Every structure is written in C-alpha cells, then in structure tokens.
Amino acid sequence: MILPGTARLTRRVTLGVQPVFDQSSDEEFSSMLAMLPPKVRDIVGPRIREVEEIRLQAFSPLEVLYRHAHVIYPVTFSMEEMATLDSIGQWRADGRLGLEGTLHRFGRLDTGNHTSMVTVRVARAYVGIAEPLREWLDKADDGLVIIGMPGAGKTALLRDCNRILGERLAGRLFVCDSSNEILGDGFRPHPITDWLSRVPIGDPAKQLSKLNQVVKNFQPRWMEVDEVSSREDARAIAYARSRGARAVMTWHAENLKAAYEESEERTLWPLLQRNERGLSGPPVASLGILVRGRGEYVVFENLGECFGAVAAGELPPGVQVSVAQPGRWDGRQANWKGEQG
C-alpha cells in the first residue's frame, strides 16, 4: 500500500469519531475578543469557539476562518482603526503577541511603522485528539517529532500529546515555549500545563540561549520545542540530546522527504544527523507523526529506518491513522450580506 509521495504503508488504522473536549474557559475568549474592534466582536463573538483565525487588514474585508469554512465579510478597516491594535500589548520583534492565561496569538505586519495587518490565531485546549496515537506515545522513549505544514494542527496535537507523555514524565518534561503558544503567555500558566515544567521564552530570537540554560542548569530528561526555526535551535536540541535529554519537537515540512532535502538553511540537518554526503547517524528522535490534516496522521515508528529509506530514494514505512470527523463544511465562502457562515 502506497501513500503517494509520503509513505509505504505497513498498515492502516481507521477509527470512528472520537470524543474530544475543549477545556478552554469562556474567560480566555472574552479577554481575546476585548482586544478587537467592536464590529469584529459583533461578528465573531457569538461563534468564537468555532473560529480558528481572524484577519484584519487595512482597506480590506474582514476574513474569518471557521473550522469548516473561510468567510469574507463586508467590513473594512481604516488606518485609524488598525492603529488601535498597536496598544493591545507589547509586540515582540517577531511581530507576535500573546495574552496571559490564554493560548491565543496575535501576529502583526507593519508597513512604514503603521500596523497594516493583524492575524489572530484562536487556540483551544483540546483534550482527546491525541488519544488515537496513544499506542505509540505510551511507548515513546527516545524522542518525538511532529511534522506538518503551517496550519495543519501540529501545536494543537502537541498540547494533547503532552497530556499523555506527562502521565509518565510529569516534571521531567521541560516545555521550552518559543512563542508561548504551547502553554500560554505570561507568568500565569494555562491550566493544561498540569505537572509539566514550563519554560516561557516568548521570543524565538532568544530560544537558543534559553535552550542552553535549561540544559546546563536543570538537566532535563525530556525537552520540548515548538517550531524548530533555525539551525542554531537544532544544534541546541542535538546538544541536549547528547546530554541525555530526549527531544519533543514540531517541524514545518510536508513529509520526511522534504525535511531530508531541505537545504537552503539546513535547519533540520543537525536533527537528522545529516551532512552533505548523507546520513551520519540516527536522528535525535525515534518516533515521528506526520499531521496531514484534521484526524489524518502517518506514524513513523522508527525514524532512523525511515530517513535511511528516504536517503536511498525510497518511500519510508509508515502507519496511516485516520479518525472520522463530525460533519464537515469545506470550502471558501464570500458572504457579502454580513451574515455569519
């Protein structure tokens, strides 16, 4: 069985709709909505738990990505209205801003020192989405990498994987939160933190120094990083691995082949144990989970074997896990009457 361009399937696991619970509080959404212009709150507020992303752009219509639809509303924003978003908090150098006690993230684009676009990633604390993968997570003892394209749901899955990993690792798992999206921003931890050791970073530019501090000062047995985004990050994780810390990570990649062939910055090469001549050793994690979409995964049970296959020009062996989803509504909708999708 072949999954074109992705894996040679050793087996398929197909499951019905699984129970998933949203543990996010109403206060988390209220504090986020309070930061938005009133006309945006009026539109998204009644259905905020269905919203995944909100985009405001100067002189452009409001865009809202719901779980099953992308809706465009006839609501535009002046530069004065966009300027009100400058003061909602302390924007970091990477154009991101989190809200304490929540998992939401604001992203900002400035043009000529004026805010021209703001995107709000509306996050939820889902419990249960990782349960179909428990079979592998319960046996994971040499690191985990979650792979997928932006927006595929890697971070949401990572949070729930933490719940399962935390059942046996607890405080031995240090979550190094580069943009404070995994466990929330600020000093007050989000309730899903549980017994995990939280290392808020808040700025990817500071990630390397923070990772090194954790390794040298706290001797973690497991260390987690969301969005490995530079070769320096990868080197710090590889260094931690050499000091006995197992790694849990997310990577932006379409599949294992894309991760292996990524060459412009060679960001992942230290994690793959790869050089210009090919593989030089086993990767720093043994278990891989590719997120292809909501409820669609490919599990790579032995990443060393899998990257060996990729290096040889072959498809890596993997297990396809498909979880049925509740009624879908896919597609893009332009709603010019201002009615909610």
Helices and strands as residue ranges (DSSP letters): E 2-3, E 7-15, E 21-22, H 26-33, H 38-44, G 45-50, E 51-57, E 62-66, E 70-73, H 79-83, G 84-87, E 96-98, E 105-111, E 114-121, E 126-127, G 131-133, H 134-137, E 144-148, H 154-169, G 170-172, E 173-177, G 191-193, E 197-200, G 204-206, H 207-218, E 222-225, H 231-242, E 246-252, H 256-261, H 269-272, E 274-275, E 278-279, E 287-293, E 296-300, H 303-311, E 317-323, E 332-334
